[in-house]
Amino acid sequence: MGHPSPSRKGVITAIYYLGTCEWIYRGISYVFLSHAASDYFGRRYSALAGILTVAVGNAFECGATGGGAYAMMIVGRIISGVGVGMLSTSVPLYQSEVAPAGKRGKYVVLNHVGFVAGLAAGFWVGYGITFWDGTEHDVYVSWRFSLAVILIPCFIFGAGLPFLPETPRWLIEHDRPAEARKSLSWLREGSFDSEAVDAELSRIAESVEAYRAQGAAATWTALFADGDLFARLWRASLLQFMAQMCGATAMKYYLPTLFARLGLPTRVTLMAGGIESTLKIAMTVLEMFLIDRLGRRVTLTAGCVAMGVAMMINGVLGQVYPDNTNRAADVVCVVFIFIYALGYSMGFGPAAWVYGSEIFPTSVRARGLNFSASGGAIGSIIVAQVWPVGIDTIGSNIYFFFMAVNFVCIPIIVLFYPETKGRPLEDMDFLFNKAIRGIEGEIDEHTEPVLPKNVNTSSAAEVRRELEEE
């Protein structure tokens, strides 16, 4: 691949997110392929299709050679991006739909734990292959090997997916109540008795039938035509957009370059990246235990404060001590890059996916999450282009831009995002009606969902009859 320019690096990074957006094929982010697979084939098999797609894209990347190497790398990034787009929505959907209300945040954050663990593994593999450079042939093989190792977790994940139960909510949505009860009983075994399982299943059926009775609510246009759904859509989309515009993409993909500008040699920059990503694993695990206690809004705002301060310190020190003239200042900058990463792992990183995966009703949950995830993809494309060019032209001043983004996010989260911790998925209608329309009164975990008037609840009744017969 040679030594690509800053703009070419930006294209290679951003094109991956074009793949996740599917703009190359359909023109609308995340929508057609990802949501269709989740809705029609189920959350499990959508994830399996994503794994296979990632493997195909990875093959193109590993095979990039000769005069067409750049083109093959671009094609591979697009294909991999499509696959990751399917994975990044179907997995949180699955976790959100199988989790008990009081532990839903923990389950979905677990997805992000896997993400940062994979990122850390990537940095350590990159660090390891720096020792595999004895000959030109070693260099030719080593970077391909660093990409090919992705196939190992692909195989493990893909082999295990068919043995997991499908989500009860997806099964109810597809008129398979007996399978839904079997799935929910398996998921709640040892934690809930049969009466609690039956009650939860009955509420799921009532919620699904309520939206089915509305007709248009089962289509993607309802996300824009229905005021309540659109209010959730723009919130989830904006949250994903802010999660990338805060600078996460730059830190994720340009961290070694960033460390290099602070005067660290290549091998040390990769090792520092590995340490930073490994620390993020610990912080994300901590987030698993905090998000259901403190709530989504507290962790999001705390993360923004940490990231904004970290960006400010890096910008100020870069102006006071330009061109790495003060070694102590460089060390402080590295430390605050770590603090930034920890703030992201405690806030936007996992919480944006938790929020987006839980606020939509079952009939449009896959569509809603896929549409909203496109906001993150758009933000990633912008940052992937802005960061390498910005750091190359205006230097450390680019940090002030991302500092401002993080601080602006705080009042937006506080003013426009109702707290969802501990709420059953079927209670989100009432929660958002209350938040949007100012309905008085409090709701708790046992509040009955608000159903549209004149709803035919025959399907819900049918589920209850089947449960009673069993």
C-alpha positions in Angstrom: 0.0 0.0 0.0 3.0 2.3 0.3 2.6 5.5 2.3 -0.8 7.1 1.6 -1.3 10.8 2.1 -3.5 12.2 4.9 -6.5 12.5 2.5 -6.1 8.9 1.3 -5.9 7.7 4.9 -9.2 9.6 5.5 -10.8 7.9 2.5 -9.7 4.4 3.5 -11.1 5.0 7.0 -14.3 6.8 5.9 -15.1 4.3 3.2 -15.6 1.7 5.9 -18.4 3.8 7.2 -19.9 4.3 3.8 -20.1 0.5 3.8 -22.0 0.6 7.1 -24.3 3.3 5.7 -24.8 1.3 2.5 -24.8 4.6 0.5 -22.9 2.8 -2.2 -25.9 0.5 -2.8 -29.2 2.0 -1.6 -28.4 5.7 -0.8 -29.9 5.5 2.7 -27.9 4.8 5.8 -28.1 1.4 7.4 -31.7 0.9 6.3 -32.4 -1.6 3.7 -30.0 -4.5 4.3 -29.5 -4.3 8.1 -33.1 -3.8 9.2 -34.5 -6.2 6.6 -32.2 -9.0 7.8 -33.1 -8.4 11.5 -36.8 -8.2 10.8 -37.2 -11.1 8.4 -34.6 -13.6 9.4 -34.3 -12.7 13.1 -31.6 -11.1 15.2 -29.4 -14.2 15.3 -29.3 -14.8 11.6 -28.9 -11.2 10.8 -25.7 -11.3 12.9 -24.6 -14.5 11.2 -25.1 -12.8 7.8 -23.0 -9.9 9.0 -20.2 -12.2 10.1 -20.1 -13.8 6.7 -20.0 -10.4 5.0 -17.2 -9.2 7.2 -15.2 -12.4 6.3 -15.7 -11.7 2.6 -14.6 -8.1 3.0 -11.6 -9.2 5.0 -10.5 -11.5 2.2 -10.4 -8.5 -0.2 -8.4 -6.5 2.2 -5.9 -9.3 2.8 -5.5 -9.9 -0.9 -4.8 -6.3 -1.8 -1.7 -6.3 -4.0 -0.1 -4.9 -7.1 -1.4 -1.8 -9.0 -5.0 -2.5 -7.8 -4.1 -2.7 -4.1 -5.8 0.6 -3.2 -9.0 -0.3 -5.1 -9.1 -3.8 -3.5 -8.6 -2.2 -0.1 -11.5 0.2 -0.7 -13.8 -2.6 -1.9 -12.9 -4.7 1.1 -13.6 -1.8 3.5 -17.0 -1.2 1.9 -18.0 -4.9 2.2 -16.7 -5.2 5.7 -18.5 -2.0 6.6 -21.8 -3.5 5.4 -21.2 -6.6 7.5 -20.3 -4.5 10.6 -23.4 -2.4 10.0 -25.5 -5.6 10.3 -23.6 -6.8 13.4 -23.6 -3.4 15.2 -27.4 -3.3 15.1 -28.5 -6.9 15.3 -26.4 -7.7 18.4 -27.6 -4.8 20.5 -31.2 -5.6 19.4 -30.8 -9.2 20.5 -29.3 -8.2 23.9 -31.9 -5.5 24.5 -34.8 -7.8 23.7 -33.7 -10.8 25.8 -32.6 -8.8 28.9 -34.7 -8.2 32.0 -35.6 -4.5 32.4 -33.4 -3.9 35.4 -30.3 -5.4 33.7 -30.8 -4.3 30.1 -28.1 -1.7 30.2 -25.6 -4.2 31.5 -26.4 -6.7 28.7 -26.1 -4.2 25.9 -22.9 -2.6 27.4 -21.5 -6.1 27.2 -21.5 -5.7 23.4 -19.3 -2.7 23.8 -17.0 -4.6 26.1 -16.4 -7.0 23.2 -15.9 -4.1 20.8 -13.2 -2.5 22.9 -11.6 -5.9 23.5 -11.4 -6.4 19.8 -9.9 -2.9 19.3 -7.3 -3.6 22.0 -6.5 -6.9 20.4 -6.0 -5.1 17.1 -3.5 -2.7 18.6 -1.6 -5.5 20.3 -1.5 -7.4 17.0 -0.2 -4.3 15.3 2.4 -3.9 18.0 3.5 -7.5 17.6 4.0 -7.4 13.8 6.4 -4.5 14.2 8.9 -7.2 15.2 8.1 -9.1 12.0 10.0 -6.9 9.6 13.3 -8.7 9.0 12.9 -8.8 5.2 10.6 -7.3 2.5 8.7 -10.6 2.4 8.1 -10.4 6.1 6.6 -7.0 5.8 4.5 -8.2 2.8 3.1 -11.0 4.9 2.9 -9.5 8.4 0.3 -6.7 7.7 -1.9 -9.2 5.9 -1.7 -11.5 8.8 -2.7 -8.7 11.1 -5.9 -8.3 9.1 -6.6 -12.1 8.7 -6.7 -12.7 12.4 -10.2 -11.2 12.3 -11.4 -14.5 10.9 -10.8 -16.3 14.2 -13.5 -14.5 16.2 -15.7 -14.5 13.1 -15.6 -18.3 13.1 -16.2 -18.6 16.8 -19.1 -16.1 16.9 -20.7 -17.5 13.7 -20.4 -21.1 14.9 -22.2 -20.3 18.2 -25.1 -18.1 16.9 -27.4 -20.9 15.7 -27.4 -22.5 19.2 -28.9 -19.4 20.8 -32.6 -18.9 21.1 -34.3 -16.2 19.1 -35.7 -13.3 21.0 -39.3 -13.7 22.4 -40.3 -10.3 21.0 -39.3 -11.2 17.5 -41.1 -14.6 17.7 -44.3 -12.9 19.0 -44.0 -10.3 16.2 -43.9 -13.3 13.7 -46.9 -15.1 15.3 -44.9 -17.9 17.0 -46.1 -17.7 20.6 -45.2 -21.3 21.6 -41.6 -20.8 20.5 -41.6 -17.4 22.2 -42.6 -18.9 25.5 -39.9 -21.6 25.2 -37.3 -19.0 24.4 -38.4 -16.7 27.3 -38.5 -19.6 29.7 -35.0 -20.6 28.8 -33.8 -17.0 29.1 -35.4 -16.5 32.5 -34.7 -19.9 34.0 -33.4 -19.7 37.5 -34.3 -16.0 37.9 -38.1 -15.8 37.4 -40.9 -18.3 38.1 -43.4 -19.4 35.4 -46.0 -16.9 36.4 -43.6 -14.0 35.9 -42.6 -15.5 32.5 -46.2 -15.7 31.5 -46.9 -12.2 32.6 -44.0 -10.8 30.7 -44.9 -12.7 27.6 -48.5 -11.5 27.8 -47.3 -7.9 28.0 -45.0 -8.4 25.0 -48.0 -9.8 23.0 -50.2 -6.9 24.0 -47.6 -4.3 23.0 -47.0 -6.0 19.7 -50.7 -6.2 18.9 -51.2 -2.6 19.8 -48.7 -1.4 17.2 -49.9 -4.0 14.7 -53.4 -2.5 15.0 -52.1 0.9 13.9 -51.1 -0.6 10.5 -48.6 2.1 9.4 -46.6 1.6 12.6 -45.1 -1.6 11.1 -43.6 0.3 8.2 -40.4 2.4 8.1 -42.4 5.4 7.0 -44.1 5.4 10.4 -40.8 6.5 11.9 -41.3 9.8 10.2 -45.1 10.0 9.9 -45.9 9.1 13.5 -45.0 12.0 15.8 -44.2 9.8 18.8 -41.9 7.5 16.8 -40.2 10.4 15.1 -39.5 12.0 18.5 -37.6 8.8 19.4 -35.9 8.6 16.0 -34.3 12.0 16.0 -33.2 11.6 19.6 -31.5 8.2 18.9 -30.0 9.5 15.6 -28.6 12.6 17.2 -27.2 10.6 20.1 -25.3 8.4 17.6 -24.2 11.4 15.7 -22.8 13.1 18.8 -21.1 9.9 19.8 -18.9 10.1 16.8 -18.6 13.9 16.4 -17.1 14.0 19.9 -13.9 12.7 18.3 -14.2 9.0 18.8 -13.5 8.0 15.2 -10.3 10.0 15.3 -9.1 8.4 18.5 -10.1 5.0 17.3 -8.3 5.0 14.0 -5.7 7.8 14.2 -4.4 7.1 17.7 -0.9 5.8 16.5 -0.6 8.9 14.2 -1.6 11.1 17.1 1.0 9.6 19.4 3.6 9.9 16.7 2.9 13.7 16.5 3.7 13.8 20.3 7.2 12.4 19.5 6.7 8.7 20.2 8.3 6.2 17.9 6.1 3.9 15.8 6.5 0.8 18.0 5.8 2.8 21.2 2.7 4.4 19.7 1.3 1.0 18.9 2.1 -0.2 22.4 0.5 3.0 23.9 -2.6 2.3 21.8 -2.8 -1.2 23.1 -2.5 0.0 26.7 -5.2 2.7 26.1 -7.6 0.2 24.6 -6.9 -2.3 27.4 -7.8 0.3 30.0 -11.0 1.0 28.0 -12.0 -2.6 28.6 -11.8 -2.2 32.3 -13.8 1.1 32.2 -16.4 -0.4 30.0 -16.8 -3.4 32.4 -17.2 -0.8 35.2 -19.9 0.9 33.0 -21.8 -2.4 32.9 -22.4 -2.1 36.6 -23.1 1.7 36.7 -25.5 2.2 33.7 -28.4 0.5 35.4 -27.7 2.2 38.7 -26.9 5.8 37.7 -28.9 5.8 34.5 -28.1 6.6 30.9 -28.1 10.4 31.3 -25.7 10.6 34.1 -23.1 8.3 32.4 -23.5 10.2 29.1 -23.0 13.7 30.7 -20.1 12.5 32.9 -18.4 11.1 29.8 -18.8 14.3 27.9 -17.2 16.3 30.7 -14.2 14.0 30.8 -13.8 14.1 27.0 -14.2 17.8 26.8 -11.6 18.5 29.4 -9.2 16.1 27.8 -9.6 17.8 24.4 -9.1 21.2 26.0 -5.9 20.2 27.8 -4.5 18.8 24.6 -5.4 21.9 22.6 -4.0 24.3 25.2 -0.7 22.4 25.7 -0.3 22.1 22.0 -0.5 25.9 21.7 1.7 26.7 24.7 4.4 24.2 23.8 4.3 23.7 20.0 6.4 21.2 18.1 6.9 19.0 21.1 9.2 21.5 22.8 8.3 20.3 26.3 8.6 16.7 27.2 6.4 17.0 30.3 3.6 18.6 28.3 3.8 15.7 25.8 3.4 13.2 28.7 0.4 15.2 30.0 -1.2 15.1 26.5 -0.8 11.3 26.4 -2.4 11.0 29.8 -5.4 13.1 28.8 -5.8 11.1 25.6 -6.2 8.1 27.9 -8.7 10.1 30.1 -10.6 10.9 26.9 -10.8 7.3 26.0 -12.0 6.4 29.5 -14.7 9.1 29.3 -15.9 7.7 26.0 -16.1 4.2 27.5 -18.1 5.5 30.4 -20.5 7.5 28.2 -21.2 7.7 24.5 -19.4 4.4 23.5 -21.9 2.0 25.1 -24.8 4.3 26.2 -25.7 5.5 22.7 -26.3 1.9 21.7 -28.2 1.1 24.9 -30.5 4.0 24.4 -31.2 3.4 20.7 -31.9 -0.3 21.2 -34.5 0.2 23.9 -36.7 3.1 23.0 -38.5 1.8 19.9 -41.5 -0.6 19.9 -40.9 -4.2 18.7 -42.5 -3.7 15.3 -40.0 -0.9 14.3 -37.1 -1.5 16.7 -34.8 -2.9 14.0 -35.7 -0.1 11.6 -35.4 2.6 14.3 -32.0 1.4 15.5 -30.7 1.1 11.9 -31.9 4.6 11.0 -30.4 6.0 14.1 -27.1 4.2 13.7 -26.8 6.0 10.4 -26.3 9.2 12.4 -23.2 7.7 13.9 -22.0 6.6 10.5 -22.4 10.1 9.1 -20.5 11.5 12.1 -17.7 9.0 11.6 -17.4 9.9 7.9 -17.1 13.6 8.8 -14.6 13.1 11.6 -12.5 10.6 9.5 -12.1 13.3 6.9 -11.8 16.3 9.2 -9.2 14.9 11.7 -6.2 13.9 9.4 -6.6 17.1 7.3 -7.2 19.3 10.4 -4.3 18.0 12.4 -2.1 18.4 9.3 -3.1 22.0 8.7 -4.1 23.7 12.0 -2.4 21.4 14.4 -3.6 21.2 18.0 -6.3 23.8 17.3 -8.4 20.9 16.0 -8.8 19.8 19.7 -10.8 22.9 20.5 -13.4 22.0 17.9 -14.0 18.6 19.5 -13.9 20.1 23.0 -16.7 22.4 21.9 -18.7 19.5 20.5 -18.5 17.6 23.8 -19.5 20.5 26.0 -22.5 21.3 23.7 -23.7 17.7 24.0 -24.2 18.1 27.8 -27.3 20.4 27.8 -28.7 18.6 24.8 -28.7 15.3 26.8 -30.1 16.9 29.9 -32.9 18.7 28.2 -34.1 16.3 25.5 -33.4 12.7 26.7 -35.7 11.1 29.2 -34.2 8.5 31.5 -34.9 4.9 30.5 -33.1 2.8 33.2 -35.2 0.1 34.8 -38.1 0.5 32.4 -39.5 -2.5 30.5 -39.4 -2.1 26.8 -43.2 -2.2 26.7 -43.3 0.9 29.0 -41.4 3.2 26.6 -44.6 4.4 25.0 -45.8 5.9 28.3 -42.3 7.2 29.2 -41.9 9.1 25.9 -45.5 10.3 25.9 -44.8 11.7 29.3 -41.5 13.3 28.3 -42.8 14.8 25.0 -46.3 15.9 26.0 -45.6 16.7 29.7 -48.0 14.1 31.1 -48.1 14.5 34.8 -47.4 11.6 37.2 -44.6 9.1 37.8 -44.2 5.7 36.3 -42.4 2.7 37.8 -41.3 -0.6 36.5 -44.8 -2.1 36.9 -46.7 0.6 35.0 -49.0 -0.8 32.3 -48.2 0.2 28.8 -50.4 2.8 27.2 -52.4 1.2 24.3 -54.1 2.9 21.4 -57.9 3.1 21.6 -60.0 0.5 20.0 -57.1 -2.0 19.8 -58.0 -5.5 19.0 -56.1 -7.5 21.5 -57.1 -10.9 20.1 -53.5 -11.9 19.5 -52.5 -11.1 23.1 -55.5 -13.0 24.3 -54.6 -15.9 22.1 -51.1 -16.0 23.6 -52.7 -16.1 27.1 -55.0 -18.9 26.1 -52.1 -21.0 24.8 -50.2 -20.3 28.1 -53.2 -21.4 30.1 -53.6 -24.6 28.0 -50.0 -25.5 28.6 
